[in-house]
Amino acid sequence: MIEVTVAFESKSCARARARAETTLAVRHYPARIARQLALAHALQRRMEQGEFRDYADMSRALGFTRARITQLMDLLLLAPDIQDQILHIELPAGAPQPTERALRRVLRTPVWSEQRSYWTSLRS
C-alpha cells in the first residue's frame, strides 16, 4: 500500500502568502547623498534655464544659505562615474550611510583620477 499526501492551496491563500513574503523583504531607499546629488543636478538645470541669476539668488529663493548651495553644487564637480555610483546607492532604512562631509575629501582635488582613488578608499 502506498500513501500519498496532497496539499491544495487556493489562489487567494497563495496571493496572501506572496504578499507576506514581499512585506517581509527589506526595503532599500536611495542614500541621502544620492538625493543631495540629484538635487544639485536639478538646481543646475534650473540655473541653466535662467530661473536663477546666480547661487546667491538661488539661495534666497530656496531659503538655503549660500554656503549650503555651494556645498551642494560642488557635488557636480565629482567625476561622472563617481556621480553615477552615488546616484545608484540604495540602503536599507537605518543603515549607515556615506556622508557628504566624507565626500569633501574626494572633492578637494579637481583631478578625476585622484577623486577615483579617494572614492575607492572611502567605499572600502
Phi and psi in radians as a Rosetta constraint file:
Dihedral C 1 N 2 CA 2 C 2 CIRCULARHARMONIC -1.983 0.35
Dihedral N 2 CA 2 C 2 N 3 CIRCULARHARMONIC 2.270 0.35
Dihedral C 2 N 3 CA 3 C 3 CIRCULARHARMONIC -1.894 0.35
Dihedral N 3 CA 3 C 3 N 4 CIRCULARHARMONIC 2.373 0.35
Dihedral C 3 N 4 CA 4 C 4 CIRCULARHARMONIC -2.221 0.35
Dihedral N 4 CA 4 C 4 N 5 CIRCULARHARMONIC 2.290 0.35
Dihedral C 4 N 5 CA 5 C 5 CIRCULARHARMONIC -1.822 0.35
Dihedral N 5 CA 5 C 5 N 6 CIRCULARHARMONIC 2.232 0.35
Dihedral C 5 N 6 CA 6 C 6 CIRCULARHARMONIC -2.109 0.35
Dihedral N 6 CA 6 C 6 N 7 CIRCULARHARMONIC 2.261 0.35
Dihedral C 6 N 7 CA 7 C 7 CIRCULARHARMONIC -1.937 0.35
Dihedral N 7 CA 7 C 7 N 8 CIRCULARHARMONIC 2.299 0.35
Dihedral C 7 N 8 CA 8 C 8 CIRCULARHARMONIC -1.913 0.35
Dihedral N 8 CA 8 C 8 N 9 CIRCULARHARMONIC 2.494 0.35
Dihedral C 8 N 9 CA 9 C 9 CIRCULARHARMONIC -2.289 0.35
Dihedral N 9 CA 9 C 9 N 10 CIRCULARHARMONIC 2.281 0.35
Dihedral C 9 N 10 CA 10 C 10 CIRCULARHARMONIC -1.262 0.35
Dihedral N 10 CA 10 C 10 N 11 CIRCULARHARMONIC 2.802 0.35
Dihedral C 10 N 11 CA 11 C 11 CIRCULARHARMONIC -1.096 0.35
Dihedral N 11 CA 11 C 11 N 12 CIRCULARHARMONIC -0.638 0.35
Dihedral C 11 N 12 CA 12 C 12 CIRCULARHARMONIC -1.176 0.35
Dihedral N 12 CA 12 C 12 N 13 CIRCULARHARMONIC -0.627 0.35
Dihedral C 12 N 13 CA 13 C 13 CIRCULARHARMONIC -1.171 0.35
Dihedral N 13 CA 13 C 13 N 14 CIRCULARHARMONIC -0.710 0.35
Dihedral C 13 N 14 CA 14 C 14 CIRCULARHARMONIC -1.126 0.35
Dihedral N 14 CA 14 C 14 N 15 CIRCULARHARMONIC -0.721 0.35
Dihedral C 14 N 15 CA 15 C 15 CIRCULARHARMONIC -1.137 0.35
Dihedral N 15 CA 15 C 15 N 16 CIRCULARHARMONIC -0.715 0.35
Dihedral C 15 N 16 CA 16 C 16 CIRCULARHARMONIC -1.113 0.35
Dihedral N 16 CA 16 C 16 N 17 CIRCULARHARMONIC -0.722 0.35
Dihedral C 16 N 17 CA 17 C 17 CIRCULARHARMONIC -1.128 0.35
Dihedral N 17 CA 17 C 17 N 18 CIRCULARHARMONIC -0.717 0.35
Dihedral C 17 N 18 CA 18 C 18 CIRCULARHARMONIC -1.118 0.35
Dihedral N 18 CA 18 C 18 N 19 CIRCULARHARMONIC -0.705 0.35
Dihedral C 18 N 19 CA 19 C 19 CIRCULARHARMONIC -1.121 0.35
Dihedral N 19 CA 19 C 19 N 20 CIRCULARHARMONIC -0.715 0.35
Dihedral C 19 N 20 CA 20 C 20 CIRCULARHARMONIC -1.117 0.35
Dihedral N 20 CA 20 C 20 N 21 CIRCULARHARMONIC -0.710 0.35
Dihedral C 20 N 21 CA 21 C 21 CIRCULARHARMONIC -1.153 0.35
Dihedral N 21 CA 21 C 21 N 22 CIRCULARHARMONIC -0.667 0.35
Dihedral C 21 N 22 CA 22 C 22 CIRCULARHARMONIC -1.161 0.35
Dihedral N 22 CA 22 C 22 N 23 CIRCULARHARMONIC -0.721 0.35
Dihedral C 22 N 23 CA 23 C 23 CIRCULARHARMONIC -1.104 0.35
Dihedral N 23 CA 23 C 23 N 24 CIRCULARHARMONIC -0.617 0.35
Dihedral C 23 N 24 CA 24 C 24 CIRCULARHARMONIC -1.318 0.35
Dihedral N 24 CA 24 C 24 N 25 CIRCULARHARMONIC -0.302 0.35
Dihedral C 24 N 25 CA 25 C 25 CIRCULARHARMONIC -1.159 0.35
Dihedral N 25 CA 25 C 25 N 26 CIRCULARHARMONIC 2.528 0.35
Dihedral C 25 N 26 CA 26 C 26 CIRCULARHARMONIC -1.325 0.35
Dihedral N 26 CA 26 C 26 N 27 CIRCULARHARMONIC 2.220 0.35
Dihedral C 26 N 27 CA 27 C 27 CIRCULARHARMONIC -1.499 0.35
Dihedral N 27 CA 27 C 27 N 28 CIRCULARHARMONIC 2.469 0.35
Dihedral C 27 N 28 CA 28 C 28 CIRCULARHARMONIC -1.954 0.35
Dihedral N 28 CA 28 C 28 N 29 CIRCULARHARMONIC 2.497 0.35
Dihedral C 28 N 29 CA 29 C 29 CIRCULARHARMONIC -2.189 0.35
Dihedral N 29 CA 29 C 29 N 30 CIRCULARHARMONIC 2.679 0.35
Dihedral C 29 N 30 CA 30 C 30 CIRCULARHARMONIC -1.043 0.35
Dihedral N 30 CA 30 C 30 N 31 CIRCULARHARMONIC 2.426 0.35
Dihedral C 30 N 31 CA 31 C 31 CIRCULARHARMONIC -1.136 0.35
Dihedral N 31 CA 31 C 31 N 32 CIRCULARHARMONIC 2.696 0.35
Dihedral C 31 N 32 CA 32 C 32 CIRCULARHARMONIC -1.018 0.35
Dihedral N 32 CA 32 C 32 N 33 CIRCULARHARMONIC -0.726 0.35
Dihedral C 32 N 33 CA 33 C 33 CIRCULARHARMONIC -1.094 0.35
Dihedral N 33 CA 33 C 33 N 34 CIRCULARHARMONIC -0.570 0.35
Dihedral C 33 N 34 CA 34 C 34 CIRCULARHARMONIC -1.171 0.35
Dihedral N 34 CA 34 C 34 N 35 CIRCULARHARMONIC -0.715 0.35
Dihedral C 34 N 35 CA 35 C 35 CIRCULARHARMONIC -1.154 0.35
Dihedral N 35 CA 35 C 35 N 36 CIRCULARHARMONIC -0.652 0.35
Dihedral C 35 N 36 CA 36 C 36 CIRCULARHARMONIC -1.163 0.35
Dihedral N 36 CA 36 C 36 N 37 CIRCULARHARMONIC -0.718 0.35
Dihedral C 36 N 37 CA 37 C 37 CIRCULARHARMONIC -1.146 0.35
Dihedral N 37 CA 37 C 37 N 38 CIRCULARHARMONIC -0.714 0.35
Dihedral C 37 N 38 CA 38 C 38 CIRCULARHARMONIC -1.083 0.35
Dihedral N 38 CA 38 C 38 N 39 CIRCULARHARMONIC -0.687 0.35
Dihedral C 38 N 39 CA 39 C 39 CIRCULARHARMONIC -1.091 0.35
Dihedral N 39 CA 39 C 39 N 40 CIRCULARHARMONIC -0.745 0.35
Dihedral C 39 N 40 CA 40 C 40 CIRCULARHARMONIC -1.050 0.35
Dihedral N 40 CA 40 C 40 N 41 CIRCULARHARMONIC -0.729 0.35
Dihedral C 40 N 41 CA 41 C 41 CIRCULARHARMONIC -1.129 0.35
Dihedral N 41 CA 41 C 41 N 42 CIRCULARHARMONIC -0.720 0.35
Dihedral C 41 N 42 CA 42 C 42 CIRCULARHARMONIC -1.126 0.35
Dihedral N 42 CA 42 C 42 N 43 CIRCULARHARMONIC -0.729 0.35
Dihedral C 42 N 43 CA 43 C 43 CIRCULARHARMONIC -1.147 0.35
Dihedral N 43 CA 43 C 43 N 44 CIRCULARHARMONIC -0.653 0.35
Dihedral C 43 N 44 CA 44 C 44 CIRCULARHARMONIC -1.103 0.35
Dihedral N 44 CA 44 C 44 N 45 CIRCULARHARMONIC -0.747 0.35
Dihedral C 44 N 45 CA 45 C 45 CIRCULARHARMONIC -1.058 0.35
Dihedral N 45 CA 45 C 45 N 46 CIRCULARHARMONIC -0.746 0.35
Dihedral C 45 N 46 CA 46 C 46 CIRCULARHARMONIC -1.118 0.35
Dihedral N 46 CA 46 C 46 N 47 CIRCULARHARMONIC -0.636 0.35
Dihedral C 46 N 47 CA 47 C 47 CIRCULARHARMONIC -1.143 0.35
Dihedral N 47 CA 47 C 47 N 48 CIRCULARHARMONIC -0.782 0.35
Dihedral C 47 N 48 CA 48 C 48 CIRCULARHARMONIC -1.123 0.35
Dihedral N 48 CA 48 C 48 N 49 CIRCULARHARMONIC -0.511 0.35
Dihedral C 48 N 49 CA 49 C 49 CIRCULARHARMONIC -1.414 0.35
Dihedral N 49 CA 49 C 49 N 50 CIRCULARHARMONIC -0.032 0.35
Dihedral C 49 N 50 CA 50 C 50 CIRCULARHARMONIC 1.501 0.35
Dihedral N 50 CA 50 C 50 N 51 CIRCULARHARMONIC 0.209 0.35
Dihedral C 50 N 51 CA 51 C 51 CIRCULARHARMONIC -1.196 0.35
Dihedral N 51 CA 51 C 51 N 52 CIRCULARHARMONIC -0.505 0.35
Dihedral C 51 N 52 CA 52 C 52 CIRCULARHARMONIC -2.224 0.35
Dihedral N 52 CA 52 C 52 N 53 CIRCULARHARMONIC 2.517 0.35
Dihedral C 52 N 53 CA 53 C 53 CIRCULARHARMONIC -1.299 0.35
Dihedral N 53 CA 53 C 53 N 54 CIRCULARHARMONIC -0.763 0.35
Dihedral C 53 N 54 CA 54 C 54 CIRCULARHARMONIC -2.751 0.35
Dihedral N 54 CA 54 C 54 N 55 CIRCULARHARMONIC -3.102 0.35
Dihedral C 54 N 55 CA 55 C 55 CIRCULARHARMONIC -1.129 0.35
Dihedral N 55 CA 55 C 55 N 56 CIRCULARHARMONIC -0.577 0.35
Dihedral C 55 N 56 CA 56 C 56 CIRCULARHARMONIC -1.122 0.35
Dihedral N 56 CA 56 C 56 N 57 CIRCULARHARMONIC -0.757 0.35
Dihedral C 56 N 57 CA 57 C 57 CIRCULARHARMONIC -1.100 0.35
Dihedral N 57 CA 57 C 57 N 58 CIRCULARHARMONIC -0.728 0.35
Dihedral C 57 N 58 CA 58 C 58 CIRCULARHARMONIC -1.075 0.35
Dihedral N 58 CA 58 C 58 N 59 CIRCULARHARMONIC -0.792 0.35
Dihedral C 58 N 59 CA 59 C 59 CIRCULARHARMONIC -1.118 0.35
Dihedral N 59 CA 59 C 59 N 60 CIRCULARHARMONIC -0.705 0.35
Dihedral C 59 N 60 CA 60 C 60 CIRCULARHARMONIC -1.119 0.35
Dihedral N 60 CA 60 C 60 N 61 CIRCULARHARMONIC -0.788 0.35
Dihedral C 60 N 61 CA 61 C 61 CIRCULARHARMONIC -1.145 0.35
Dihedral N 61 CA 61 C 61 N 62 CIRCULARHARMONIC -0.611 0.35
Dihedral C 61 N 62 CA 62 C 62 CIRCULARHARMONIC -1.708 0.35
Dihedral N 62 CA 62 C 62 N 63 CIRCULARHARMONIC -0.183 0.35
Dihedral C 62 N 63 CA 63 C 63 CIRCULARHARMONIC 1.411 0.35
Dihedral N 63 CA 63 C 63 N 64 CIRCULARHARMONIC 0.348 0.35
Dihedral C 63 N 64 CA 64 C 64 CIRCULARHARMONIC -1.709 0.35
Dihedral N 64 CA 64 C 64 N 65 CIRCULARHARMONIC 2.789 0.35
Dihedral C 64 N 65 CA 65 C 65 CIRCULARHARMONIC -1.342 0.35
Dihedral N 65 CA 65 C 65 N 66 CIRCULARHARMONIC 2.786 0.35
Dihedral C 65 N 66 CA 66 C 66 CIRCULARHARMONIC -1.099 0.35
Dihedral N 66 CA 66 C 66 N 67 CIRCULARHARMONIC -0.640 0.35
Dihedral C 66 N 67 CA 67 C 67 CIRCULARHARMONIC -1.091 0.35
Dihedral N 67 CA 67 C 67 N 68 CIRCULARHARMONIC -0.711 0.35
Dihedral C 67 N 68 CA 68 C 68 CIRCULARHARMONIC -1.165 0.35
Dihedral N 68 CA 68 C 68 N 69 CIRCULARHARMONIC -0.716 0.35
Dihedral C 68 N 69 CA 69 C 69 CIRCULARHARMONIC -1.062 0.35
Dihedral N 69 CA 69 C 69 N 70 CIRCULARHARMONIC -0.759 0.35
Dihedral C 69 N 70 CA 70 C 70 CIRCULARHARMONIC -1.077 0.35
Dihedral N 70 CA 70 C 70 N 71 CIRCULARHARMONIC -0.749 0.35
Dihedral C 70 N 71 CA 71 C 71 CIRCULARHARMONIC -1.058 0.35
Dihedral N 71 CA 71 C 71 N 72 CIRCULARHARMONIC -0.765 0.35
Dihedral C 71 N 72 CA 72 C 72 CIRCULARHARMONIC -1.140 0.35
Dihedral N 72 CA 72 C 72 N 73 CIRCULARHARMONIC -0.803 0.35
Dihedral C 72 N 73 CA 73 C 73 CIRCULARHARMONIC -1.201 0.35
Dihedral N 73 CA 73 C 73 N 74 CIRCULARHARMONIC -0.459 0.35
Dihedral C 73 N 74 CA 74 C 74 CIRCULARHARMONIC -1.078 0.35
Dihedral N 74 CA 74 C 74 N 75 CIRCULARHARMONIC -0.446 0.35
Dihedral C 74 N 75 CA 75 C 75 CIRCULARHARMONIC -1.064 0.35
Dihedral N 75 CA 75 C 75 N 76 CIRCULARHARMONIC -0.429 0.35
Dihedral C 75 N 76 CA 76 C 76 CIRCULARHARMONIC -1.280 0.35
Dihedral N 76 CA 76 C 76 N 77 CIRCULARHARMONIC -0.163 0.35
Dihedral C 76 N 77 CA 77 C 77 CIRCULARHARMONIC -1.487 0.35
Dihedral N 77 CA 77 C 77 N 78 CIRCULARHARMONIC -0.072 0.35
Dihedral C 77 N 78 CA 78 C 78 CIRCULARHARMONIC -1.225 0.35
Dihedral N 78 CA 78 C 78 N 79 CIRCULARHARMONIC 2.640 0.35
Dihedral C 78 N 79 CA 79 C 79 CIRCULARHARMONIC -0.970 0.35
Dihedral N 79 CA 79 C 79 N 80 CIRCULARHARMONIC 2.480 0.35
Dihedral C 79 N 80 CA 80 C 80 CIRCULARHARMONIC -0.957 0.35
Dihedral N 80 CA 80 C 80 N 81 CIRCULARHARMONIC -0.680 0.35
Dihedral C 80 N 81 CA 81 C 81 CIRCULARHARMONIC -1.195 0.35
Dihedral N 81 CA 81 C 81 N 82 CIRCULARHARMONIC -0.572 0.35
Dihedral C 81 N 82 CA 82 C 82 CIRCULARHARMONIC -1.193 0.35
Dihedral N 82 CA 82 C 82 N 83 CIRCULARHARMONIC -0.748 0.35
Dihedral C 82 N 83 CA 83 C 83 CIRCULARHARMONIC -1.029 0.35
Dihedral N 83 CA 83 C 83 N 84 CIRCULARHARMONIC -0.749 0.35
Dihedral C 83 N 84 CA 84 C 84 CIRCULARHARMONIC -1.062 0.35
Dihedral N 84 CA 84 C 84 N 85 CIRCULARHARMONIC -0.768 0.35
Dihedral C 84 N 85 CA 85 C 85 CIRCULARHARMONIC -1.091 0.35
Dihedral N 85 CA 85 C 85 N 86 CIRCULARHARMONIC -0.742 0.35
Dihedral C 85 N 86 CA 86 C 86 CIRCULARHARMONIC -1.105 0.35
Dihedral N 86 CA 86 C 86 N 87 CIRCULARHARMONIC -0.774 0.35
Dihedral C 86 N 87 CA 87 C 87 CIRCULARHARMONIC -1.112 0.35
Dihedral N 87 CA 87 C 87 N 88 CIRCULARHARMONIC -0.333 0.35
Dihedral C 87 N 88 CA 88 C 88 CIRCULARHARMONIC -1.801 0.35
Dihedral N 88 CA 88 C 88 N 89 CIRCULARHARMONIC 0.144 0.35
Dihedral C 88 N 89 CA 89 C 89 CIRCULARHARMONIC -1.302 0.35
Dihedral N 89 CA 89 C 89 N 90 CIRCULARHARMONIC 2.106 0.35
Dihedral C 89 N 90 CA 90 C 90 CIRCULARHARMONIC -2.212 0.35
Dihedral N 90 CA 90 C 90 N 91 CIRCULARHARMONIC 2.355 0.35
Dihedral C 90 N 91 CA 91 C 91 CIRCULARHARMONIC -2.326 0.35
Dihedral N 91 CA 91 C 91 N 92 CIRCULARHARMONIC 2.692 0.35
Dihedral C 91 N 92 CA 92 C 92 CIRCULARHARMONIC -1.183 0.35
Dihedral N 92 CA 92 C 92 N 93 CIRCULARHARMONIC 2.672 0.35
Dihedral C 92 N 93 CA 93 C 93 CIRCULARHARMONIC -0.994 0.35
Dihedral N 93 CA 93 C 93 N 94 CIRCULARHARMONIC 2.362 0.35
Dihedral C 93 N 94 CA 94 C 94 CIRCULARHARMONIC 1.488 0.35
Dihedral N 94 CA 94 C 94 N 95 CIRCULARHARMONIC -0.085 0.35
Dihedral C 94 N 95 CA 95 C 95 CIRCULARHARMONIC -1.309 0.35
Dihedral N 95 CA 95 C 95 N 96 CIRCULARHARMONIC 2.615 0.35
Dihedral C 95 N 96 CA 96 C 96 CIRCULARHARMONIC -1.072 0.35
Dihedral N 96 CA 96 C 96 N 97 CIRCULARHARMONIC 2.442 0.35
Dihedral C 96 N 97 CA 97 C 97 CIRCULARHARMONIC -2.115 0.35
Dihedral N 97 CA 97 C 97 N 98 CIRCULARHARMONIC 2.596 0.35
Dihedral C 97 N 98 CA 98 C 98 CIRCULARHARMONIC -1.164 0.35
Dihedral N 98 CA 98 C 98 N 99 CIRCULARHARMONIC 2.483 0.35
Dihedral C 98 N 99 CA 99 C 99 CIRCULARHARMONIC -1.900 0.35
Dihedral N 99 CA 99 C 99 N 100 CIRCULARHARMONIC 2.769 0.35
Dihedral C 99 N 100 CA 100 C 100 CIRCULARHARMONIC -1.108 0.35
Dihedral N 100 CA 100 C 100 N 101 CIRCULARHARMONIC -0.654 0.35
Dihedral C 100 N 101 CA 101 C 101 CIRCULARHARMONIC -1.026 0.35
Dihedral N 101 CA 101 C 101 N 102 CIRCULARHARMONIC -0.730 0.35
Dihedral C 101 N 102 CA 102 C 102 CIRCULARHARMONIC -1.145 0.35
Dihedral N 102 CA 102 C 102 N 103 CIRCULARHARMONIC -0.572 0.35
Dihedral C 102 N 103 CA 103 C 103 CIRCULARHARMONIC -1.252 0.35
Dihedral N 103 CA 103 C 103 N 104 CIRCULARHARMONIC -0.337 0.35
Dihedral C 103 N 104 CA 104 C 104 CIRCULARHARMONIC -1.068 0.35
Dihedral N 104 CA 104 C 104 N 105 CIRCULARHARMONIC -0.534 0.35
Dihedral C 104 N 105 CA 105 C 105 CIRCULARHARMONIC -1.095 0.35
Dihedral N 105 CA 105 C 105 N 106 CIRCULARHARMONIC -0.695 0.35
Dihedral C 105 N 106 CA 106 C 106 CIRCULARHARMONIC -1.163 0.35
Dihedral N 106 CA 106 C 106 N 107 CIRCULARHARMONIC -0.647 0.35
Dihedral C 106 N 107 CA 107 C 107 CIRCULARHARMONIC -1.333 0.35
Dihedral N 107 CA 107 C 107 N 108 CIRCULARHARMONIC -0.175 0.35
Dihedral C 107 N 108 CA 108 C 108 CIRCULARHARMONIC -1.075 0.35
Dihedral N 108 CA 108 C 108 N 109 CIRCULARHARMONIC -0.453 0.35
Dihedral C 108 N 109 CA 109 C 109 CIRCULARHARMONIC -1.980 0.35
Dihedral N 109 CA 109 C 109 N 110 CIRCULARHARMONIC 2.386 0.35
Dihedral C 109 N 110 CA 110 C 110 CIRCULARHARMONIC -1.453 0.35
Dihedral N 110 CA 110 C 110 N 111 CIRCULARHARMONIC -0.083 0.35
Dihedral C 110 N 111 CA 111 C 111 CIRCULARHARMONIC -1.466 0.35
Dihedral N 111 CA 111 C 111 N 112 CIRCULARHARMONIC 2.044 0.35
Dihedral C 111 N 112 CA 112 C 112 CIRCULARHARMONIC -1.074 0.35
Dihedral N 112 CA 112 C 112 N 113 CIRCULARHARMONIC -0.633 0.35
Dihedral C 112 N 113 CA 113 C 113 CIRCULARHARMONIC -1.118 0.35
Dihedral N 113 CA 113 C 113 N 114 CIRCULARHARMONIC -0.665 0.35
Dihedral C 113 N 114 CA 114 C 114 CIRCULARHARMONIC -1.215 0.35
Dihedral N 114 CA 114 C 114 N 115 CIRCULARHARMONIC -0.663 0.35
Dihedral C 114 N 115 CA 115 C 115 CIRCULARHARMONIC -1.031 0.35
Dihedral N 115 CA 115 C 115 N 116 CIRCULARHARMONIC -0.751 0.35
Dihedral C 115 N 116 CA 116 C 116 CIRCULARHARMONIC -1.083 0.35
Dihedral N 116 CA 116 C 116 N 117 CIRCULARHARMONIC -0.675 0.35
Dihedral C 116 N 117 CA 117 C 117 CIRCULARHARMONIC -1.119 0.35
Dihedral N 117 CA 117 C 117 N 118 CIRCULARHARMONIC -0.818 0.35
Dihedral C 117 N 118 CA 118 C 118 CIRCULARHARMONIC -1.094 0.35
Dihedral N 118 CA 118 C 118 N 119 CIRCULARHARMONIC -0.742 0.35
Dihedral C 118 N 119 CA 119 C 119 CIRCULARHARMONIC -1.073 0.35
Dihedral N 119 CA 119 C 119 N 120 CIRCULARHARMONIC -0.744 0.35
Dihedral C 119 N 120 CA 120 C 120 CIRCULARHARMONIC -1.077 0.35
Dihedral N 120 CA 120 C 120 N 121 CIRCULARHARMONIC -0.753 0.35
Dihedral C 120 N 121 CA 121 C 121 CIRCULARHARMONIC -1.195 0.35
Dihedral N 121 CA 121 C 121 N 122 CIRCULARHARMONIC -0.573 0.35
Dihedral C 121 N 122 CA 122 C 122 CIRCULARHARMONIC -1.201 0.35
Dihedral N 122 CA 122 C 122 N 123 CIRCULARHARMONIC -0.668 0.35
Dihedral C 122 N 123 CA 123 C 123 CIRCULARHARMONIC -1.251 0.35
Dihedral N 123 CA 123 C 123 N 124 CIRCULARHARMONIC -0.474 0.35
